[in-house]
Amino acid sequence: MISKRVIVSGFVQGVGFRYSLAGRAEARDIAGWVRNRPDGSVEALLEGVGAEVEALVDWCRVGPRGARVDRVEVYDQQASGLRGFTITV
């Protein structure tokens, strides 16, 4: 079990980024949350099996159709046993 905090910058709000990420997280049994940040970036906490989390981090480097990802920051976090995945404001 690993946990990663991801901050995605670029044109990533208003293009369904959070909803696409949440759908992929749930399909991969990844727990955590995703939210828009005031600076226009999207932030997520992803917790689950290592390979699944890494695959979702890789997806964040591209995002959904309509997004333009300029930068992805990835930080290791201590896994805390999260359950489910939520989209927050």
TORKOLMAR-225746 format. One record per residue: residue number from 1; residue in one letter; x, y, z of N, C-alpha, C in turn. Coordinates in Angstrom, 3 decimals, always signed. Example, Ala and Ser with C-alpha at 12.3 -4.5 7.8 and 13.67 -1.06 7.14 Angstrom:
REM residues 2
{1, A, {+13.190, -5.690, +7.800}, {+12.300, -4.500, +7.800}, {+13.200, -3.300, +7.800}} {2, S, {+12.850, -2.250, +7.080}, {+13.670, -1.060, +7.140}, {+12.900, +0.030, +7.870}} 
This chain:
REM residues 89
{1, M, {+0.855, -1.180, +0.000}, {+0.000, +0.000, +0.000}, {+0.896, +1.236, +0.000}} {2, I, {+0.653, +2.122, -0.984}, {+1.388, +3.384, -1.029}, {+0.404, +4.539, -1.109}} {3, S, {+0.921, +5.722, -0.839}, {+0.105, +6.923, -0.897}, {+0.917, +8.030, -1.569}} {4, K, {+0.287, +8.733, -2.495}, {+0.933, +9.825, -3.222}, {+0.013, +11.032, -3.239}} {5, R, {+0.602, +12.192, -3.025}, {-0.120, +13.452, -3.220}, {+0.354, +14.012, -4.543}} {6, V, {-0.581, +14.392, -5.399}, {-0.277, +14.836, -6.759}, {-0.886, +16.218, -6.960}} {7, I, {-0.092, +17.134, -7.516}, {-0.587, +18.454, -7.893}, {-0.345, +18.611, -9.390}} {8, V, {-1.428, +18.819, -10.125}, {-1.374, +18.897, -11.587}, {-1.677, +20.335, -12.002}} {9, S, {-0.744, +20.927, -12.752}, {-0.891, +22.314, -13.199}, {-1.034, +22.368, -14.707}} {10, G, {-1.694, +23.415, -15.182}, {-1.938, +23.621, -16.606}, {-3.396, +24.006, -16.787}} {11, F, {-3.969, +23.648, -17.918}, {-5.400, +23.859, -18.148}, {-6.100, +22.579, -17.710}} {12, V, {-6.388, +22.495, -16.399}, {-6.895, +21.242, -15.819}, {-8.213, +21.420, -15.065}} {13, Q, {-8.726, +22.639, -14.994}, {-10.034, +22.855, -14.386}, {-11.034, +23.161, -15.494}} {14, G, {-12.257, +22.647, -15.326}, {-13.303, +22.892, -16.314}, {-13.253, +21.934, -17.493}} {15, V, {-12.453, +20.873, -17.375}, {-12.327, +19.896, -18.464}, {-12.667, +18.476, -17.992}} {16, G, {-13.243, +18.356, -16.800}, {-13.617, +17.042, -16.279}, {-12.474, +16.270, -15.654}} {17, F, {-11.405, +16.963, -15.309}, {-10.236, +16.275, -14.763}, {-10.579, +15.517, -13.483}} {18, R, {-11.247, +16.195, -12.543}, {-11.568, +15.535, -11.264}, {-12.456, +14.317, -11.454}} {19, Y, {-13.467, +14.443, -12.315}, {-14.396, +13.333, -12.518}, {-13.730, +12.164, -13.235}} {20, S, {-12.877, +12.476, -14.205}, {-12.143, +11.418, -14.904}, {-11.182, +10.704, -13.958}} {21, L, {-10.486, +11.485, -13.142}, {-9.555, +10.896, -12.177}, {-10.296, +10.025, -11.175}} {22, A, {-11.435, +10.515, -10.674}, {-12.211, +9.746, -9.698}, {-12.689, +8.426, -10.295}} {23, G, {-13.163, +8.445, -11.520}, {-13.620, +7.215, -12.171}, {-12.499, +6.207, -12.326}} {24, R, {-11.339, +6.685, -12.722}, {-10.188, +5.785, -12.873}, {-9.723, +5.254, -11.527}} {25, A, {-9.752, +6.108, -10.493}, {-9.355, +5.670, -9.152}, {-10.286, +4.569, -8.651}} {26, E, {-11.576, +4.768, -8.801}, {-12.537, +3.764, -8.338}, {-12.376, +2.458, -9.109}} {27, A, {-12.107, +2.540, -10.409}, {-11.924, +1.328, -11.215}, {-10.668, +0.553, -10.792}} {28, R, {-9.683, +1.267, -10.259}, {-8.429, +0.630, -9.826}, {-8.405, +0.348, -8.321}} {29, D, {-9.531, +0.583, -7.647}, {-9.642, +0.370, -6.206}, {-8.643, +1.239, -5.438}} {30, I, {-8.506, +2.479, -5.895}, {-7.637, +3.446, -5.231}, {-8.509, +4.359, -4.376}} {31, A, {-8.103, +4.563, -3.140}, {-8.823, +5.441, -2.221}, {-8.200, +6.829, -2.260}} {32, G, {-8.950, +7.816, -1.758}, {-8.403, +9.159, -1.644}, {-9.404, +10.221, -2.019}} {33, W, {-8.898, +11.322, -2.548}, {-9.745, +12.452, -2.917}, {-9.062, +13.269, -4.010}} {34, V, {-9.854, +14.123, -4.654}, {-9.344, +15.057, -5.651}, {-10.110, +16.359, -5.494}} {35, R, {-9.406, +17.485, -5.714}, {-10.054, +18.793, -5.580}, {-9.374, +19.816, -6.485}} {36, N, {-10.142, +20.846, -6.846}, {-9.589, +22.006, -7.521}, {-8.937, +22.894, -6.476}} {37, R, {-7.840, +23.530, -6.860}, {-7.174, +24.489, -5.979}, {-7.409, +25.896, -6.502}} {38, P, {-7.361, +26.895, -5.617}, {-7.615, +28.278, -6.035}, {-6.665, +28.782, -7.127}} {39, D, {-5.470, +28.214, -7.217}, {-4.495, +28.676, -8.213}, {-4.726, +28.077, -9.602}} {40, G, {-5.798, +27.287, -9.770}, {-6.117, +26.697, -11.065}, {-5.596, +25.288, -11.265}} {41, S, {-4.856, +24.781, -10.300}, {-4.351, +23.409, -10.385}, {-5.359, +22.435, -9.779}} {42, V, {-5.078, +21.157, -9.935}, {-5.875, +20.091, -9.332}, {-4.958, +19.308, -8.404}} {43, E, {-5.442, +18.993, -7.215}, {-4.668, +18.242, -6.225}, {-5.404, +16.952, -5.893}} {44, A, {-4.649, +15.877, -5.739}, {-5.259, +14.592, -5.388}, {-4.382, +13.853, -4.395}} {45, L, {-5.029, +13.055, -3.571}, {-4.344, +12.104, -2.701}, {-4.790, +10.723, -3.151}} {46, L, {-3.833, +9.887, -3.507}, {-4.108, +8.559, -4.064}, {-3.471, +7.508, -3.171}} {47, E, {-4.256, +6.538, -2.740}, {-3.752, +5.506, -1.842}, {-4.234, +4.137, -2.306}} {48, G, {-3.296, +3.216, -2.480}, {-3.649, +1.875, -2.912}, {-2.429, +1.048, -3.241}} {49, V, {-2.637, +0.004, -4.031}, {-1.559, -0.878, -4.458}, {-0.589, -0.071, -5.316}} {50, G, {+0.701, -0.271, -5.091}, {+1.735, +0.521, -5.739}, {+1.596, +0.683, -7.235}} {51, A, {+1.462, -0.414, -7.966}, {+1.395, -0.346, -9.429}, {+0.153, +0.406, -9.896}} {52, E, {-0.951, +0.260, -9.199}, {-2.190, +0.939, -9.570}, {-2.074, +2.447, -9.339}} {53, V, {-1.502, +2.828, -8.206}, {-1.310, +4.252, -7.917}, {-0.354, +4.869, -8.929}} {54, E, {+0.731, +4.185, -9.223}, {+1.710, +4.700, -10.190}, {+1.075, +4.866, -11.576}} {55, A, {+0.223, +3.923, -11.974}, {-0.458, +4.026, -13.263}, {-1.369, +5.252, -13.294}} {56, L, {-2.038, +5.542, -12.185}, {-2.918, +6.702, -12.133}, {-2.104, +8.000, -12.124}} {57, V, {-0.970, +8.001, -11.461}, {-0.079, +9.165, -11.506}, {+0.364, +9.408, -12.951}} {58, D, {+0.697, +8.336, -13.669}, {+1.081, +8.472, -15.085}, {-0.062, +9.067, -15.903}} {59, W, {-1.296, +8.640, -15.648}, {-2.447, +9.195, -16.355}, {-2.559, +10.701, -16.087}} {60, C, {-2.246, +11.126, -14.869}, {-2.318, +12.549, -14.512}, {-1.388, +13.394, -15.383}} {61, R, {-0.355, +12.805, -15.920}, {+0.587, +13.542, -16.768}, {-0.034, +13.900, -18.122}} {62, V, {-1.156, +13.258, -18.465}, {-1.858, +13.522, -19.722}, {-3.240, +14.106, -19.443}} {63, G, {-3.992, +13.469, -18.534}, {-5.327, +13.930, -18.180}, {-6.353, +13.584, -19.235}} {64, P, {-7.582, +14.063, -19.046}, {-8.659, +13.776, -19.997}, {-8.531, +14.638, -21.247}} {65, R, {-9.309, +14.299, -22.258}, {-9.351, +15.109, -23.471}, {-9.756, +16.533, -23.105}} {66, G, {-9.091, +17.487, -23.669}, {-9.377, +18.886, -23.378}, {-8.440, +19.492, -22.353}} {67, A, {-7.756, +18.661, -21.588}, {-6.805, +19.164, -20.597}, {-5.455, +19.429, -21.261}} {68, R, {-4.716, +20.352, -20.683}, {-3.321, +20.569, -21.057}, {-2.510, +20.549, -19.771}} {69, V, {-1.771, +19.489, -19.572}, {-0.974, +19.327, -18.356}, {+0.406, +19.914, -18.603}} {70, D, {+0.763, +20.916, -17.805}, {+2.075, +21.546, -17.916}, {+3.067, +20.978, -16.908}} {71, R, {+2.573, +20.605, -15.739}, {+3.479, +20.128, -14.679}, {+2.717, +19.219, -13.723}} {72, V, {+3.414, +18.180, -13.260}, {+2.863, +17.273, -12.246}, {+3.885, +17.141, -11.132}} {73, E, {+3.476, +17.522, -9.935}, {+4.319, +17.351, -8.753}, {+3.793, +16.137, -7.999}} {74, V, {+4.691, +15.251, -7.585}, {+4.296, +14.027, -6.888}, {+5.071, +13.946, -5.583}} {75, Y, {+4.351, +13.750, -4.494}, {+4.944, +13.664, -3.162}, {+4.520, +12.358, -2.504}} {76, D, {+5.478, +11.631, -1.948}, {+5.163, +10.426, -1.184}, {+4.510, +10.838, +0.128}} {77, Q, {+3.490, +10.103, +0.506}, {+2.774, +10.324, +1.762}, {+2.768, +9.007, +2.539}} {78, Q, {+2.536, +9.103, +3.808}, {+2.351, +7.906, +4.617}, {+0.928, +7.408, +4.389}} {79, A, {+0.773, +6.142, +4.029}, {-0.561, +5.565, +3.839}, {-1.314, +5.599, +5.165}} {80, S, {-2.600, +5.971, +5.088}, {-3.385, +6.096, +6.319}, {-4.628, +5.212, +6.328}} {81, G, {-4.747, +4.308, +5.360}, {-5.888, +3.395, +5.354}, {-7.177, +4.031, +4.892}} {82, L, {-7.097, +4.983, +3.977}, {-8.303, +5.617, +3.447}, {-9.213, +4.598, +2.778}} {83, R, {-10.492, +4.913, +2.764}, {-11.497, +4.078, +2.090}, {-12.310, +4.951, +1.163}} {84, G, {-12.583, +4.469, -0.044}, {-13.401, +5.210, -0.988}, {-12.646, +6.366, -1.620}} {85, F, {-13.295, +6.982, -2.602}, {-12.692, +8.102, -3.305}, {-13.719, +9.222, -3.416}} {86, T, {-13.340, +10.441, -3.071}, {-14.277, +11.553, -3.088}, {-13.756, +12.698, -3.947}} {87, I, {-14.687, +13.444, -4.503}, {-14.384, +14.677, -5.220}, {-14.797, +15.803, -4.294}} {88, T, {-13.854, +16.664, -3.943}, {-14.158, +17.772, -3.046}, {-14.028, +19.078, -3.819}} {89, V, {-14.549, +20.119, -3.229}, {-14.526, +21.449, -3.866}, {-13.271, +22.176, -3.462}} 
